[in-house]
Amino acid sequence: MSDSCTSTTRASSRSSAASRAVVSPLALTILLLGGFITVFDLFVVNVAIPSLQADLGAGFAEIGLVIAGYELAFGVLLIAGGRLGDRYGRRRLFVLGMLGFAAASLLCGVAPDATSLIVARFLQGATGAILFPQVYALLRVLYDDAGRRRAFGLLGMTLGLAAIAGQVFGGLIVESDLFGLGWRVVFLINLPIGLAAACFSNAIPESRTPDADAVDWIGIGLATLGLTLMLVPLLEGPNTGWPLWTWGCFALSTLTLAIFLAWERSLVHRNGAPAIDLKLFANRRFALGMIVVLAIYSTATSLFLCFALLVQSGLGLTPFEAGSLFAPASIGFVAASLTAPRLVRRFGDHAIAGGALIYAAGILWLVVKVGGLAGPDDAWSLLPALVVFGFGQGLSMTPLLNLVIGFVEERHAGMAAGIVSTMQQVGGAFGVAVVGIFFVRLLAEHPAGGEPGVDRYAAAFSGAMLYNLSAVLIAAVLILWIAGARRA
């Protein structure tokens, strides 16, 4: 995500200058901690999914909603979270978000069944959307240019480490079975962290923009309802044989999203503050950029989920082994993220398309290697493909936000960044739902009465990844087209 992930770009220079003089290392540490736990919880669930599934007796639809519900709530509420911080105080909303995230994590940790966990994860995503924009906004207004570069550099490193820790440390937590709680500890660990951060939050200077736009709650509610009505049948349909209610949900989703678009247009005509300014989509390159973002980000979470099921449920790896196996992909992502700005400066937008092609090559390599897996010892042969996959992902994803935002006027950059960040999270939720259709069907093709073995999990993973491969290749073609149009 970008430091412009909310609609916040108008902080007053007077209040910013006053704040910069009193920023302490403790304040920076607390803000970095807020960013860490939101990303950590996005990745830690991947290694905990097989244990969670076995403990709660959950099917793919339920575990898909555990992941997609978090991303959906996080995505649709990001812009609202930023505007609330602008109006009522960014430190205040940071504290509320941190406490809310800790409380939702507690609900996740004590959830007695899959339904309770899905609801708790939705709440966790919603509170994360209140917390996360404040981190970016506060780093933006509390520091001068030099301090801001250093702070965002540290934030980028922190988020990268959170992704790695979520897999390796998360796997170790699940495998250690602390206090006999198993996977529940990966959520409960957020409780002391959230409380400690809230207690020391006075070190963070307050910051606000009194004339910030109001929150479009009606628009946000319509978007959330419409997307939920789309995702639930996509996840449940493969398990239930696509009964009539799933098609009814699709119809209601289409109607609700149409009402959402009409409402947003009416707000613009009445000089209101819509959640999404639809006029930005009149810019063809920005609209195509949104398709690229949706396609690229729909592949990441779905791959993590299917891979975790493959190596743990299929190959029999422990959670720690599974997390350690996937960690090199995260290291490749971080390395590519650091390299991407220099490559884009040298080769232009074609470097981003090249990154997408490397990403696609890594996915294809994984699909080919997975077909030859026979046992847990073979899993380590996937490491080179995982490194290539992670490197290509970082090379394509990291500079993509700046590319798309560059298509709009500077005065719309905050809104454009908010839309892009929302599309990232919604794309992740959508990808889980679509990939689940293929994964569930292919996994079910095993002898009656028998449990699927490594061959079935390998076939399900490879078949599901054909969507990911297609989505990344389409994104690469669109990036090349956009790059050519901009050069012309």
GINOR-V621369 format. One record per pair of residues at least 12 apart in sequence whose C-alpha atoms are under 7 Angstrom apart, sorted by the first residue. I is the first residue (numbers start at 1). GAP is how many residues later the second one is. Records with the same first field share a line. If there is no record, write none. Layout:
I: GAP + GAP
This chain:
1: 420
2: 399
3: 133
4: 410 + 413 + 414
5: 128 + 412 + 413 + 416
6: 72 + 73 + 76 + 127 + 408 + 409 + 411 + 412
7: 72 + 75 + 76 + 407 + 408 + 411
8: 74 + 75 + 129 + 406
9: 405
11: 130 + 198
12: 197
16: 125 + 126
19: 123 + 186
20: 122 + 123
23: 119 + 181 + 182
24: 179
26: 177
27: 176 + 177
30: 167
31: 104
32: 123 + 126
34: 98 + 101
35: 97 + 100 + 124
36: 122 + 123 + 126
38: 90
39: 120 + 123 + 124
40: 122 + 123 + 125 + 126
41: 125
43: 120 + 123 + 124
44: 122 + 123 + 126 + 142
46: 258 + 259 + 262
47: 120 + 123 + 124 + 261 + 272 + 275 + 276
48: 123 + 126 + 135 + 271
50: 259 + 262 + 263
51: 132
52: 131
56: 57 + 58
58: 56
61: 174 + 175
62: 52
64: 171 + 368 + 369
65: 53
66: 51 + 52 + 55
68: 361 + 364
69: 49 + 52 + 53
70: 51 + 52 + 54 + 55
71: 54 + 354 + 355 + 357 + 358
72: 353 + 354 + 357
73: 49 + 52 + 53
74: 51 + 52 + 54 + 55 + 351
75: 346 + 347 + 348 + 350 + 351
76: 144 + 148 + 346
77: 49 + 52
78: 51 + 52 + 55 + 344
79: 196 + 339
80: 135
81: 48 + 49 + 52
82: 51 + 52
83: 129 + 130 + 131 + 132
85: 49 + 123
86: 122 + 123 + 124 + 126
87: 121 + 122 + 123 + 124 + 125
88: 120
89: 117 + 118 + 119
90: 44 + 48 + 116 + 117 + 118
91: 113 + 115 + 116
93: 37 + 38
94: 37 + 40
95: 103 + 106
97: 30 + 31 + 33 + 34
98: 33 + 96 + 100
99: 95 + 96 + 99
100: 27
101: 23 + 26 + 27
102: 88 + 89 + 92
103: 88
104: 16 + 19 + 20
105: 19 + 82 + 83 + 85 + 86
106: 81 + 82 + 85
107: 13
108: 12 + 13 + 79
109: 75 + 76 + 78 + 79
139: 12
160: 174
163: 167
164: 163 + 166
167: 156 + 160
168: 152 + 155 + 156 + 159
170: 16
171: 148 + 149 + 152
172: 147 + 148
173: 12 + 13
174: 145
175: 143 + 144 + 145
213: 60
214: 59
216: 57 + 58 + 59
219: 41 + 44 + 45 + 56
220: 55
222: 34 + 35 + 38
223: 34 + 37
226: 27 + 28 + 30 + 31
227: 26
229: 20 + 21 + 23 + 24
230: 19 + 20 + 23
231: 199 + 202
233: 13 + 16
234: 199 + 200
235: 198 + 201
238: 199 + 202 + 203
264: 12
276: 143
285: 122 + 197
286: 118 + 121
289: 115
290: 130
292: 183 + 186
293: 130 + 131
294: 129 + 130 + 133
295: 132 + 176 + 177 + 180
296: 175 + 176 + 179
297: 127 + 130 + 131
298: 129 + 130 + 132 + 133
299: 129 + 132 + 169
300: 128
301: 127 + 131
302: 129 + 130 + 133
306: 155
308: 14
310: 147 + 148 + 151
314: 139 + 140 + 143
315: 60 + 61 + 139
316: 60
317: 59
325: 55 + 58
326: 60
328: 58 + 59
329: 57 + 58 + 60 + 61
330: 60
332: 55 + 58 + 59
333: 57 + 58 + 60 + 61
334: 60
335: 56
336: 55 + 58 + 59
337: 57 + 58 + 61
340: 55 + 59
341: 58
349: 134
350: 130 + 133
352: 43 + 44 + 47
353: 43 + 123 + 126 + 127
355: 37 + 38 + 40 + 41
356: 36 + 37 + 40 + 116 + 120
357: 116 + 119
358: 30 + 31 + 34
359: 29 + 30 + 33 + 34
360: 109 + 112 + 113
362: 23 + 24 + 26 + 27
363: 26 + 106
364: 105
365: 20
366: 16 + 19
367: 95
369: 13
370: 88
371: 87
374: 80
401: 19
405: 12
435: 29 + 32
438: 25 + 26
439: 21 + 22 + 24 + 25
442: 17 + 18
443: 13 + 14 + 17
